[in-house]
């Protein structure tokens, strides 16, 4: 039977198959909280007042698996083969639950499952506007956040903004991931400081 496909097309198909066979395998990264599981922490401290961290909101450009590289003031790029193992907003939320628990040991910090009802003292809302950087340089985080008092009908009692930077101690993506953890820790410290400045631990909001 006569070959109806031109040689050039066959060569292109073969080249594509060979190229796919040799494509680099993506590297996957996870943020590593300092403490154990947040739900275990919450369950083991029933006498503490409860603070709920609402799901973290992120700028849309961060809602992708690839790690974002900052190329300039108005330019970013995607590290195609360096990716988050889970969505960044999920990882950031879980990390901040743990970081806030470390920064506010007088309270229990947890997320609220869908449909779950709790008796809690405060709710914290965080919106991350910027979270990117460059390997071997630094990572920047810009965020707005609010602390809502349940005793005051969910009125926002503290409104804050954070603009944080952490140096990447080594070249490469792993150092960027470590610097991301540093700025998230810094954010939790700023929020914890604002809350403790307004309210003594385990005392109802006035």
N, C-alpha and C positions, 0 to 999 in steps of 0.2 A: 504494500500500500504506500502510495506516495506521501511523503511528509508535507503537510499543508502549512506547517509553522516555519517562518523564516529563521535562519540560524541566529540572527541577532536577538530575536525574542527568546530563543532557547538559552542563549548565553546569559541574557539578563535574568531569567528565572533561576538558572544555576547559581549565578553570582548572589542573588538575593537569598537563596537558601543557605549558601555557605556563610554569608554575612550574618544571618540570624544565628547560625550555629556558633559563631565566635563573638556574639554580643556580650559585653560585660554583665555580670550578675549584679543587680543593685545591692548596695549596702544599706541595711536597715538600722535605725537608731531609736533608742528609748531613753526618756528622761528617767533618772534614778533618784527617787525620793530618799531623804535621809532616814525616815522612820518606816515602821511597818505599815500594814494595811490600815486604811483610815477607819473602816467599819469595825475592825477589832479594837482600835483605839476608842471609838465611840462606845462600844459595848462594855468596855472594861472600866469606864468612868461614869457610872450612872448618877453620881452626886453633883457633877459639874453642870453649870449652865450651858445650854446648847446654842451654837451659832451655825447657821446654814450658809454655805457658799453656793450661790446660784450658778448654773452653767456659764462658763466663761464665753463671752462673745468676742470674736476676732474679726479683724478686717478681712474682706473677701480674698485679697491676694494671698493670704496665708492658708486658705482652705484648699490645700493641694498636698499630695504626698511628698513632693520634692522639697528639699531644704532650699530656702531662699537665700541667694547671695546678693549682697548690696554691691553694685558696681559704681554708683555715683548718687548724687542727690536725688535724681529723678529716674534712675535706671536700676532694675533688678534683673537677676537671671535665676534659672532653675538648675540646681545640681541634679541632673537627670538620673545619675546612678547613686545618689546619696539621698535616702528618703526616710521619712518618719515611719516607724513600724505601725503606729496607730495615728489617727488624725491628731494634729498638733493641739487643737483646742481641747480634745479629750485628755491628752497627756498633761497639758498645762493645768487643766482643772484639777486632776488627781494630784499633781505635784503641789499645787497651791493649798489643797486640803491638808497635806502633810506638813508643808512649810508653815502654814498658819497654826497648826496644832503645836508645832515646836515653839513658835513665837508667842503663843497664848496658852501656856500650860494650865491656867486656871479655868479654861473653857474646853468643851468638846466641840470639835469642828467636823462637820460631815456634809455630804451632799444630800439632796432630798430626792428620793425615788418618785417616779410618776405616781400620783394618787396618794402618796404617803402623807399622813398628818402628824405633826409633832408640836410639842410645846417648846418653842425656842425663844431666845431673847433678842437676837439680832439676825439680820440677813445681810450678806455682802454680795454686791454686784460688781463685776469687773469687765471692762471692755478694753481689749488690747488693740491698739491702733497700729503699732509698729513692733515687729519682733524679727529682726534680721541682722546680718553682719557680713563680715568678710574673713575668710580663713587667715590666721596669722595677724589679724588686726583686732577687731572688737565686735561685740554684739550690743545692739541697742534695743531697749524696750520702752515704748511710750504707752501709757494706759490711763484711762479714767476709771474711777471707782467710787462707790457709794456704800455707806453703812446705814441700813434701815433699822429702826427700832420698832419691835413688835408692841412695846408698851405705849408707843405713840402712833398707833394705827399705821404702821409701815411708813412713817414719815422719814425722809432722808435726813439723818442727824449729822452726818459727816460726808462731805463731798471732797474728793481729792484727785490730784493729777500727779503722775509719776513719769519722770524722764530719766532712765537709768542706763548705764553703760558698764560692760565688763570686758576686760582685755582677754583676748585669746592667747594663752600662754605658749602655745605651740602652733606651727602651721598645720593645716588640714582640718577636715570637717569634725573629727572627734573633739577637738579643742573648742570649736564653735558650739557643739552640743553642751559641753561643760560650762561654757560662758553663758549659755541660755539658762542653765540651772542657777547660775549665780545671780542673774538679773531677776529671775522669778523669786529667789530667796530675798533679794533686796526689796522687791515689791511687797512680799508678805510682811517684812519687817516694818515698812512704812505704814501699811494698813493696821498692823498690830499696835504700833506706837500711837496712831491716831485714835484707835478705839480705847486704849488704856488711858490716854490723856483725857478723854471725855467721861469715862466710866470706870469706877473701881471694879476689879474682878468680883463676879458673883453678886453684884449689887444691881437691883432693878434700875432700868433707865428712868430718869426723872422727867 
